[in-house]
Amino acid sequence: MNAEKRPTRVAIVGASGYTGAELIRLLLQHPHVELAVLCARERIAPRVSDVLPQLLGLCDLPVETFDAEAVAARADVAFCALPHGASIEAVRALRKRGVRVFDLSADFRLRDPLTYAQWYGAPHTATELLAQAVYGLCELNRDALRDAGLVAVPGCYPTASTLPLLPLIASNLLKLDRPIVVHALSGVSGAGRSASPATHLPECSEGVRPYKVAGTHRHTPEIEQTLSLTASRDVRVTFTPTLAPMTRGILATAYCEPQDGVTAQALVECAREYYRHSPSVSVLPLGTLPDTLWVRGSNRAHVGYALDARSNLVVAMGTIDNLIKGAAGQAIQCMNLSMGFDEGAGLRMAPTWP
């Protein structure tokens, strides 16, 4: 009788933040993994429930200072949920020791190190790893993710913004001579756990606030890179992010010009065909518009379409939970593909509603 296969041992580097907390919550119910190591830059504690009280009675692992040698000795896979810049050396150290890494920072998403330096304000110090990194939008790079050793997990805004556009661009249903306009509203958890005046309850709970507009948000080149690779030509985007008075969720709405003769029903049918194998993406019927509450607390993504005949514009909409399909859940989806697990393993929970 064959011995049962050992679970994949997982480490989380950056375990005390919002994304780290979601990784823990989701991985605790994953059928093929075992949480082995939790590390953080701050909030070191003898039990993770001391810094994440919702885990009391569910996970008793300590939160340790990161040490690549110790992680490599106890884990097969590592999720790095560190800020951009801080992730580069941790990823390099783990890859050097043979650990499979899923990086949730921006450090390995952009192919061009000069573009990274321009948008993130410092040179990329691990350019030798950029060629190894697979961009982890599963619905786009499913085959490339299989057996990948280093995955750059996409940002939340790029995920919500590109999912409704990718099928239309891949099928040449859009005219791309002019920039695509994308407006996205996000819950406050996208800013992370550290306190700031902009995310202080009295200053964000009853208002809606755009920020980093007119081509200044760092996710702009990531959105453009994904759309341009799909189109095999340069695609420009005007991206406007907006802070909404909710904890989690993103609703992205893109405006673009259709090719002659394209109908609203053709948009829906194109997307349904494109996402027919996805365990996460659902295409809404015509007349049904996305709602962040319909995906909250899940790895689901809803995309929907309308055609404004008067102005001849496609309205392409996508909604996700920014902490799950926009971060932790998408990272686990990438791990599933990389490790040969079922793509939706541990991620088929229904959204929390209302």
C-alpha positions in Angstrom: 0.0 0.0 0.0 1.5 3.4 -1.0 2.0 5.9 1.7 -0.2 9.0 1.4 1.5 11.9 -0.3 2.9 14.5 2.1 1.1 17.9 2.1 2.9 20.8 0.5 4.5 22.8 3.3 3.8 26.6 3.0 5.4 29.7 4.4 3.9 33.1 4.5 6.4 36.1 4.6 4.4 39.1 5.6 1.8 37.2 7.6 0.6 40.0 9.9 -1.0 42.2 7.2 -4.4 42.0 5.5 -3.1 39.9 2.6 -1.2 37.6 5.0 -4.3 37.2 7.1 -6.3 36.2 4.1 -3.6 33.8 3.0 -3.7 32.1 6.3 -7.5 31.9 6.4 -7.7 30.4 2.9 -4.8 28.0 3.3 -6.2 26.6 6.5 -8.9 25.0 4.4 -6.8 24.0 1.4 -6.9 20.2 0.9 -3.2 19.8 -0.2 -1.1 22.1 1.9 0.1 22.5 5.5 0.9 25.9 7.0 4.5 25.6 8.2 6.0 29.0 8.7 4.7 32.5 9.4 7.1 35.5 9.1 6.7 39.2 9.4 8.8 42.4 9.5 6.8 43.7 12.5 4.2 42.3 15.0 6.4 39.4 15.9 4.5 37.2 18.4 4.6 33.7 20.0 1.2 33.0 18.5 -0.3 34.4 15.3 -3.6 34.9 17.2 -1.9 37.5 19.3 -1.7 39.8 16.2 -4.7 38.3 14.2 -7.3 37.5 16.9 -9.7 36.0 14.4 -7.4 33.0 14.2 -7.7 32.1 17.9 -8.2 28.3 18.2 -7.5 27.9 14.5 -3.8 28.5 14.1 -1.2 28.5 16.9 2.0 29.1 14.8 4.3 31.8 15.9 5.0 34.9 13.8 8.8 34.9 13.3 11.4 37.2 12.0 12.2 36.2 8.4 15.2 34.0 7.9 15.6 32.5 4.4 17.6 29.5 5.6 15.0 28.6 8.2 12.1 29.0 5.8 13.8 26.8 3.2 14.4 24.1 5.7 10.7 23.9 6.7 8.7 24.9 3.6 8.4 23.9 -0.1 6.5 27.0 -1.1 6.5 30.6 0.1 4.0 33.5 -0.4 5.7 36.9 -0.1 3.3 39.5 1.0 5.8 42.3 1.6 5.7 45.9 0.2 7.4 46.6 -3.1 11.2 47.0 -2.7 11.2 44.9 0.5 10.3 41.8 -1.4 13.2 41.6 -3.8 15.9 40.4 -1.4 13.5 37.9 0.3 12.5 36.4 -3.1 16.1 36.2 -4.2 17.2 34.5 -1.0 14.3 32.0 -1.2 14.8 31.2 -4.9 18.5 30.6 -4.3 17.5 27.9 -1.8 15.1 26.2 -4.1 11.8 27.5 -2.6 8.9 28.1 -5.0 7.8 31.7 -4.5 4.6 33.5 -5.2 5.3 37.2 -4.8 2.4 39.6 -4.1 4.4 42.8 -4.4 5.0 44.7 -7.6 8.7 43.8 -7.7 8.4 41.2 -10.5 5.3 42.2 -12.4 6.9 44.6 -14.9 9.1 43.0 -17.5 11.3 46.0 -18.1 13.5 47.0 -15.2 13.7 50.6 -16.5 9.9 50.8 -16.3 10.1 49.5 -12.8 12.6 52.1 -11.8 10.5 54.9 -13.4 7.3 54.0 -11.6 8.7 52.7 -8.2 11.5 55.2 -7.8 14.5 52.9 -7.4 16.5 50.5 -9.7 15.5 46.9 -9.8 18.2 45.0 -7.9 17.3 41.4 -9.0 17.0 41.8 -12.8 18.3 38.2 -13.2 15.0 37.0 -11.8 12.7 39.0 -14.0 13.1 36.5 -16.9 12.1 33.7 -14.6 9.0 35.4 -13.2 5.6 34.4 -14.7 2.9 37.0 -14.5 0.2 35.3 -12.4 -3.1 36.3 -14.1 -4.3 32.7 -14.3 -7.0 33.3 -16.9 -4.3 34.7 -19.2 -1.2 32.6 -18.4 -2.6 29.3 -17.3 -0.1 27.2 -19.3 2.9 29.3 -18.4 2.1 29.0 -14.7 2.3 25.2 -14.7 5.5 24.2 -12.7 6.6 27.9 -12.4 9.2 28.5 -9.7 8.6 32.3 -9.4 5.2 33.9 -9.9 4.5 37.6 -9.9 0.9 37.8 -8.5 -1.0 40.7 -10.2 -2.2 43.8 -8.5 -5.8 44.2 -7.5 -6.5 47.1 -9.8 -4.9 45.4 -12.8 -6.9 42.3 -12.2 -10.3 44.0 -12.0 -9.4 46.3 -14.9 -8.0 43.7 -17.4 -10.4 40.8 -16.8 -13.3 42.4 -18.7 -11.1 43.7 -21.5 -8.9 40.7 -22.2 -11.5 38.6 -24.1 -12.5 41.6 -26.3 -8.9 42.5 -27.2 -7.9 38.8 -27.8 -10.9 38.6 -30.3 -10.2 41.9 -31.9 -13.5 43.4 -30.9 -12.1 46.8 -29.9 -10.4 49.7 -31.8 -7.2 50.5 -29.9 -6.0 53.6 -31.6 -7.1 55.8 -28.6 -6.5 55.2 -24.9 -8.9 53.0 -23.0 -10.4 54.9 -20.1 -10.6 52.9 -16.8 -12.3 54.2 -13.7 -12.0 51.9 -10.6 -13.4 52.2 -7.1 -11.7 50.3 -4.3 -12.3 49.5 -0.7 -10.0 51.0 1.9 -8.3 47.7 2.8 -6.4 48.1 -0.5 -4.2 50.7 1.4 -3.0 48.0 3.8 -3.1 47.7 7.6 -0.8 50.6 8.5 -2.8 53.6 9.7 -2.8 56.9 7.7 -5.1 60.0 7.7 -6.5 59.0 4.3 -7.8 55.7 5.6 -8.9 57.0 9.1 -12.6 56.2 9.5 -13.9 59.8 10.0 -12.0 60.9 6.8 -13.1 58.1 4.5 -16.4 56.6 5.7 -18.7 59.1 4.0 -16.9 60.3 1.0 -15.5 59.1 -2.4 -12.1 60.3 -3.2 -10.0 59.9 -6.5 -6.2 59.8 -6.1 -3.1 59.4 -8.2 -5.0 60.4 -11.3 -3.9 61.4 -14.9 -1.4 58.6 -15.4 0.3 58.7 -12.0 -0.9 55.5 -10.3 1.8 52.8 -10.3 -0.6 50.1 -11.6 -1.0 52.0 -14.9 2.1 50.3 -16.6 1.0 46.9 -15.3 -2.5 47.3 -16.9 -0.9 48.6 -20.1 1.6 45.7 -20.2 -1.1 43.1 -19.9 -3.3 44.6 -22.5 -0.5 45.3 -24.9 0.9 41.7 -24.7 -2.6 40.5 -25.5 -3.1 42.9 -28.4 0.5 42.5 -29.8 0.6 46.2 -30.0 0.9 49.2 -27.6 -2.3 49.9 -25.7 -2.6 53.1 -23.7 -4.8 53.5 -20.6 -6.1 56.5 -18.7 -6.6 55.1 -15.2 -8.5 56.8 -12.4 -8.5 55.0 -9.0 -11.0 56.1 -6.4 -11.3 55.3 -2.7 -14.8 54.2 -1.8 -16.3 54.1 1.7 -16.2 50.3 2.1 -13.7 47.8 3.5 -13.1 45.6 0.5 -14.0 45.2 -3.1 -13.1 46.8 -6.5 -15.4 47.8 -9.3 -13.5 48.7 -12.5 -15.4 50.3 -15.5 -13.6 50.6 -18.8 -14.7 52.7 -21.8 -13.5 51.8 -25.3 -14.5 51.9 -28.9 -15.9 48.8 -30.6 -15.1 47.5 -34.0 -17.8 48.2 -36.6 -20.8 45.9 -36.2 -20.0 44.6 -32.7 -23.1 44.0 -30.7 -23.6 43.9 -26.9 -24.5 40.2 -27.1 -21.3 39.5 -29.0 -19.3 41.0 -26.1 -21.0 38.6 -23.6 -20.6 35.6 -25.8 -16.9 36.4 -26.5 -16.2 36.6 -22.7 -18.1 33.5 -21.9 -16.0 31.5 -24.4 -12.8 33.1 -23.1 -13.5 32.2 -19.5 -15.2 28.8 -20.0 -12.4 27.0 -18.2 -12.0 29.5 -15.3 -13.2 28.3 -11.8 -13.3 32.0 -10.7 -14.7 34.2 -13.5 -18.4 34.5 -14.3 -19.8 36.6 -17.2 -23.1 38.3 -16.3 -26.0 38.3 -18.8 -26.9 41.5 -20.6 -28.8 43.9 -18.4 -27.2 42.5 -15.2 -24.5 44.8 -13.8 -21.6 43.8 -11.4 -21.9 44.5 -7.7 -19.0 44.2 -5.2 -21.3 42.5 -2.7 -21.8 39.6 -5.1 -18.1 38.6 -4.9 -17.2 39.8 -1.3 -15.2 37.3 0.7 -14.5 35.0 -2.3 -12.1 34.4 -5.2 -14.9 35.1 -7.6 -14.7 37.7 -10.4 -17.8 39.0 -12.2 -17.5 40.7 -15.6 -20.4 42.5 -17.4 -20.9 44.5 -20.6 -23.1 47.2 -22.1 -22.9 49.0 -25.4 -23.7 52.7 -25.6 -25.0 53.0 -29.1 -25.5 56.7 -28.8 -21.8 57.4 -28.2 -20.5 54.1 -29.8 -18.6 53.0 -26.7 -18.3 49.6 -25.0 -18.7 49.7 -21.2 -16.8 46.8 -19.8 -17.1 46.2 -16.1 -15.3 43.9 -13.6 -15.6 43.4 -9.9 -13.5 41.4 -7.4 -12.7 41.2 -3.7 -9.4 43.1 -3.7 -7.9 41.0 -0.8 -8.8 37.6 -2.4 -9.1 37.5 -6.2 -7.0 40.7 -6.1 -4.3 39.2 -3.8 -4.4 36.1 -1.6 -6.9 34.0 -3.5 -5.2 34.7 -6.8 -1.8 33.8 -5.3 -3.3 30.4 -4.2 -4.8 29.9 -7.6 -1.3 30.4 -9.1 0.1 27.9 -6.6 -2.6 25.4 -7.6 -1.6 25.6 -11.2 2.2 25.6 -10.5 1.9 22.6 -8.2 -0.4 20.6 -10.4 -3.4 20.8 -8.1 -7.0 21.5 -9.2 -7.0 25.2 -10.1 -9.9 26.0 -7.8 -8.7 23.9 -4.8 -9.4 25.7 -1.6 -11.0 28.6 -3.4 -14.6 27.5 -4.2 -16.2 29.2 -1.2 -19.3 31.2 -2.0 -19.2 35.0 -1.4 -20.4 36.4 2.0 -23.7 38.2 1.4 -25.0 40.6 2.4 
